[in-house]
Amino acid sequence: MSWTESTPDDTTTEWERSDGHANIRMRRRHDGSFAVRFDRLFQAPEGQFYKRETAESEPAAKAIIEAWQTEFDVEQPSGR
């Protein structure tokens, strides 16, 4: 599956998994660090899951995001 990026405001960037059952959010905190969280809905075939980490820099936050996008991606059903 793919992830679609959106930027709802100047401190937050989100990525939604193409099945709509999971998303990742990166938010710049007041101290300049970044909060990164993964949220998978209970309706997802893999079940509900939530994870949060803090990164000191934007490159470190994006490394977490890339790892999570790989780890929590799911195969698209055949025939699509």
C-alpha positions as MATLAB code, in Angstrom:
seq = 'MSWTESTPDDTTTEWERSDGHANIRMRRRHDGSFAVRFDRLFQAPEGQFYKRETAESEPAAKAIIEAWQTEFDVEQPSGR';
ca = [
       0.000    0.000    0.000;
       1.037    3.570   -0.314;
       1.082    6.480    2.108;
      -0.376    9.893    1.222;
       1.141   12.990    2.820;
      -0.846   16.038    3.908;
       0.047   19.160    5.878;
      -2.943   20.480    7.845;
      -0.960   23.359    9.428;
       2.567   24.767    9.736;
       3.614   22.463   12.608;
       1.999   19.159   11.597;
       2.454   16.716    8.736;
       0.372   13.541    8.370;
       0.629   10.390    6.269;
      -2.401    8.152    5.723;
      -2.115    4.551    4.577;
      -4.071    3.963    1.368;
      -6.521    1.582    3.066;
      -7.466    4.384    5.500;
      -6.849    2.199    8.563;
      -3.589    3.776    9.731;
      -1.892    7.132    9.879;
       1.331    8.700   11.061;
       1.617   12.253   12.377;
       4.732   14.375   12.882;
       4.347   17.538   14.952;
       6.958   20.146   15.834;
       6.934   20.709   19.588;
       7.437   24.040   21.379;
      11.045   23.076   22.287;
      11.979   22.371   18.640;
      11.851   18.591   18.918;
       9.324   16.462   17.028;
       6.558   14.180   18.307;
       5.873   11.282   15.951;
       2.943    8.933   16.420;
       1.499    5.937   14.604;
      -2.212    5.161   15.007;
      -3.941    2.106   13.520;
      -7.714    1.830   13.856;
      -9.363   -1.133   15.527;
     -11.100   -1.873   12.195;
      -7.731   -2.639   10.565;
      -7.222   -6.310    9.664;
      -4.064   -6.296   11.835;
      -5.925   -4.819   14.820;
      -5.627   -1.584   16.766;
      -2.185   -0.233   17.659;
      -0.707    3.065   18.870;
       2.926    4.108   19.170;
       4.608    7.455   19.972;
       8.221    8.647   19.951;
      10.022   11.957   20.281;
      12.888   12.930   17.963;
      15.388   15.741   18.502;
      15.452   16.785   14.834;
      13.308   16.659   11.708;
      15.682   14.220    9.934;
      15.507   11.884   12.955;
      11.695   12.147   12.956;
      11.547   11.357    9.235;
      13.777    8.313    9.776;
      11.237    7.025   12.331;
       8.393    7.697    9.887;
      10.116    5.837    7.048;
      10.764    2.852    9.314;
       7.142    2.786   10.476;
       5.803    3.109    6.926;
       7.801    0.021    6.014;
       6.996   -1.906    9.215;
       3.270   -1.147    9.241;
       2.572   -1.301    5.514;
       0.273   -4.073    4.324;
       0.105   -5.931    1.057;
      -2.646   -4.908   -1.282;
      -5.141   -7.729   -1.917;
      -4.632   -9.443   -5.249;
      -6.956   -8.412   -8.040;
      -6.573   -4.684   -7.395;
];
